[in-house]
Amino acid sequence: MQPKPRVSKSENHPKKSALFCHLKSILVRLLIALPAFAFLSMPGIANMPFLTEKEDAVIDVLMEAFQAAPPLENAIPLAFIDIDDRTHRIWDEPLQLPRDKLLSLIQFAVAAEARVVYVDIELSRPSCQTQGDQKLLEFFKSYKNQSDPPIILPQGIRAALGDDPPSLRPSFLDVALNDPNSRALRASALFDVDDDDGVLRRWRLYERIGETVEGLLPSTELLIHSLVRAPLVSPREVLADLQRGLAGTAPTGLLKSMNLRIHSGSSRLSQRIVYSIPTELPPWRSAQEVPRADGVMVPYLETISASCITDSNLNPNCQRSYPTGLIAKSQVNWVKGRIVVIGASALEARDFFDTPLGVLPGSMVILNAISTLDQNGIIDRPPLLIGMLIEMLVIVAGYALHALLAPKSNSFLFMAGVSILLLPLCYVLFKYGVWLTLALPLFLSTVTDAYEDIRIQFRVWVRSRKKRQTLSP
């Protein structure tokens, strides 16, 4: 009587065995992925140039793909009074910006009831137009009416020279701007250009000039963000409160500015500008619009040539005409309630930067930085536990999709496809101030696959060695 062949438990329960193999494979992946994720999330590791360069490259692609996306409904509308090439020619191509023309632009924005006015023009030194300088000075001396919108001017900063620390560049407007009752303020307009490729990707939180609280100069976009969220507070009080908050980041590690929470030890990711406003719309996008108070959709960014305000009779391309640079009651007030930036895109201004959306004038960089803080806040990685949970979900979902849809395909290529499909999700997460690195799950999946291959090859080698030892005499 022949003995019955043994039947293994795995043969009796093939489905249970397959499920066990899948669970074991997922567990191995997580045991490799999660510790690696925790290690790579450490601030000292996450800010390593190798990783930040790859992260920057992915974010640049996202910004280019999703440029001109519809803004949030509660986004504050913007306006750009542009000293363009046509305006520069109409103004007879001056070497220095005419102060009387600039004053007309500022008066126009103030009379049009702008929410905040930023003058992106260097005004440290007097011009050859003495009378125009004096009128500009007198305007700022008398700019104290509480109903007038705050005006921000860029503060010139001298770089450190030898043993001399950075210092403020004096201006002929200091007498007026130092008045404690003035509604005109100064802020830093400095940005960080990456040394490797010369692309402007990041904004600065503030500049420190000296050791006093008053020596903390907030960035333009940070100051504007604080001003528009405290319309009933004096601009000087908003600035002072912001400076005290910046001074307190050292011991507490946290700056609270309105609805912003900024850690002093935040990663380089938190300083990213989310470029969403291009100079020209891509063919796959329509104009960005936001709802007005009455529900009517209006352009998110209104742009008008400066000459249409100062010399509309000389510019045939003007769609709007305003007498003497002021709003007439019979005309639509397109500036009211907007953050207005007065700047130059003329080639002679030489104020251009390489960005993820191509070459942009400095004023457009400012507008994108203002929009970043308004819509996205501070972009940062999620807390470690949440990040590990997201990482776990991505790896498990990727493995499940691979096992169900294409079990015989290369898992590395499959995971690359899943990562590409997740790109829109990453852009949505931008809206909530969170960035999910797609390269990390892909990298960890590759490491796991390599580990599986090495483990299988090692088992085959051990079995072949035992077999040779058994067969040898």
DAKA-V570887 format. One record per run of one state. SS is the DSSP state (H for helix, E for strand, L for the rest). FROM is the first residue (numbers start at 0). LEN is the number of residues. Records with the same first field share a line. If there is no record, write none. Layout:
BEGIN
SS->FROM-LEN ; FROM-LEN
END
This chain:
BEGIN
L->0-8 ; 12-1 ; 40-2 ; 46-2 ; 65-12 ; 83-1 ; 90-8 ; 111-4 ; 119-10 ; 141-8 ; 154-2 ; 158-2 ; 161-2 ; 164-2 ; 168-5 ; 177-6 ; 188-2 ; 193-5 ; 203-2 ; 208-4 ; 228-6 ; 247-1 ; 252-1 ; 257-2 ; 263-4 ; 272-16 ; 291-5 ; 299-1 ; 305-1 ; 310-1 ; 314-8 ; 325-13 ; 344-2 ; 349-2 ; 355-2 ; 375-4 ; 380-3 ; 405-5 ; 421-1 ; 430-3 ; 434-3 ; 471-2
H->8-4 ; 13-27 ; 42-4 ; 48-17 ; 84-6 ; 98-13 ; 129-12 ; 173-4 ; 212-3 ; 219-9 ; 234-13 ; 248-4 ; 267-4 ; 306-4 ; 311-3 ; 322-3 ; 346-3 ; 361-14 ; 383-22 ; 410-11 ; 422-8 ; 437-34
E->77-6 ; 115-4 ; 149-5 ; 156-2 ; 160-1 ; 163-1 ; 166-2 ; 183-5 ; 190-3 ; 198-5 ; 205-3 ; 215-4 ; 253-4 ; 259-4 ; 271-1 ; 288-3 ; 296-3 ; 300-5 ; 338-6 ; 351-4 ; 357-4 ; 379-1 ; 433-1
END
